[in-house]
Amino acid sequence: MAKNIARERSVDLSHIQGSGPGGRIVRRDVEQAVSGQAQNQAVRTASLIDETVPMSKLRQAIARRMAESKTSIPHFYVSHEYKMDALMGLRKQLNQIIPENEKLSVNDFIVKAVALTLRQFPALNSSLNGNTYLWHGQENIGIAVSVEGGLLTIVSREADQKPLRQISAEVKAMSARVREGKVKPDDIEGSTFSISNMGMYDVENFAAIINPPEAAILAVGSAREVPVVEDGALKVGWRMKATISVDHRVSDGVEAAKFMQALAVFLEEPLRLIL
């Protein structure tokens, strides 16, 4: 009986452990094997079925804003590679002498560096309003934070005037409130320039979509130890790539390139960020 059922259901008896006398394969063993095959097939079939998933309200809002931005704002992009050896070394030294819960991230340095650089480039810290520009009097840096179902941008206000530890503490506190669903309006409103940092995800380089009504956004990749050539010699160095996306109605490639060069002064000579 067991052999007949196995033959009819194409069951390989060599893969079945018998439960009868002396380990003999009996009818119930074959029927259990058939049932198991059916369950496995059902799982495989279920995994191939299309599923309609509703968009969250946050994802709907992001979709509307990003579609508006990409279709109505003429984006252009400028990339630059930064020498990060000095900054990584300084960060390591500082983190050795401050409490564990106050450790500085690479992004804290980038926020301060961007804010200081924007002082020299008010057009990139502006908003377009019809035929006029609103040049903002504060450097309020938006920082993209990943949350379930999308992204929210928290705001480091007047980041050019704050020490690194204050920037770091405020960003940590706002990020925690966002992820706990306790966000305050001041946490996410009023940014004048944004940063999207995907360095923690081992991303080499990417371009971000401008967050309206801002004029630009900086996309930051990972700081990596890579082979570099300096003074004709091959060595290992820290490098980081970043790309600025700019509204071409507000600025042009030359100004964007100058901004990226000016940013290098702060990132590659990081003592300027703590003096």
Secondary structure, DSSP 8 states (H G I E B T S, - for coil): -HHHHHHHTT--GGG----SGGG---HHHHHHHHHHHHHHHHHHHHTTS-------HHHHHHHHHHHHHHHHS-EEEEEEEEE-HHHHHHHHHHHTTS-GGG---HHHHHHHHHHHHHTT-GGGGEEEETTEEEE-SS--EEEEEEETTEEEEEEETTGGGS-HHHHHHHHHHHHHHHHTT---HHHHS--SEEEEE-GGGT---------TTBSEEEEEEEEEEEEEEETTEEEEEEEEEEEEEEETTT--HHHHHHHHHHHHHHHHSGGGGT-
